[in-house]
Amino acid sequence: MAQKFKVEMNSSGAKALLADPAVVADLLARGGRIRSAAGDGVEVTMIRGGYGGGRPVVFVATETSEAKRDEAINHSLLGSVDSGR
């Protein structure tokens, strides 16, 4: 029979890890690769979100009407998500 065990999270350590500059740089690099693969008119934005406002969140979104049209017809942004892996 499997033994039961308890996992205790270190909240301050997890929060520090998520807000680390290396994690932010990696997220921005992933967003940049997605933007490059999607083409012109796509921008990367980073905000501090989550509970407490410290967790970095990166958005890649269309900014121009041409890019929005291209996304609606060709799914260019959706198709470039794999570039961020």
C-alpha positions in Angstrom: 0.0 0.0 0.0 1.3 3.5 -0.9 2.3 5.7 1.9 0.6 9.0 2.4 2.8 12.2 2.5 2.1 15.8 2.9 3.6 18.6 0.7 4.0 22.0 2.3 4.5 24.9 -0.1 6.9 27.7 0.7 4.8 30.6 -0.5 7.5 33.3 -0.3 9.9 31.0 -2.1 7.5 30.3 -4.9 6.6 34.0 -5.2 10.3 34.9 -5.4 10.9 32.2 -8.0 8.0 33.4 -10.2 9.2 37.1 -10.0 12.9 36.3 -10.6 14.4 38.3 -13.5 15.5 35.1 -15.2 11.9 33.9 -15.4 10.7 37.3 -16.7 13.5 37.2 -19.3 12.4 33.7 -20.4 8.8 34.7 -20.7 9.6 37.8 -22.7 11.9 35.7 -25.0 9.1 33.2 -25.6 6.7 36.0 -26.3 9.2 37.4 -28.8 9.5 34.1 -30.6 5.7 33.9 -30.9 5.6 37.5 -32.2 8.2 36.9 -34.8 6.5 33.8 -36.0 3.1 35.5 -36.2 4.4 38.4 -38.4 3.9 42.1 -38.5 1.3 43.9 -36.3 1.7 41.6 -33.3 3.1 43.0 -29.9 4.3 41.5 -26.7 3.1 43.0 -23.4 4.2 42.1 -19.8 2.3 42.9 -16.7 2.6 42.0 -13.1 -0.5 40.0 -12.3 -1.8 37.3 -10.0 -2.6 37.5 -6.4 -0.4 40.1 -4.8 0.6 41.6 -8.1 4.1 40.1 -8.3 3.7 37.3 -10.9 4.8 38.3 -14.4 2.3 37.6 -17.2 3.1 38.0 -20.9 0.5 38.6 -23.5 1.0 38.3 -27.3 -1.7 40.1 -29.2 -2.6 41.7 -32.5 -2.2 45.4 -32.6 -3.1 46.5 -36.1 -6.2 46.0 -38.1 -4.2 44.1 -40.8 -2.9 41.7 -38.1 -6.4 41.2 -36.7 -7.8 40.4 -40.1 -4.9 38.0 -40.8 -5.6 36.3 -37.4 -9.3 36.0 -38.2 -8.7 34.5 -41.6 -5.4 32.6 -41.3 -5.0 32.1 -37.6 -1.5 33.3 -37.8 -1.1 34.1 -34.1 -2.7 30.8 -33.0 -0.5 28.9 -35.4 2.7 30.5 -33.9 2.1 29.6 -30.3 4.3 26.5 -30.6 7.2 28.8 -31.4 7.2 29.8 -27.8 8.1 26.4 -26.4 
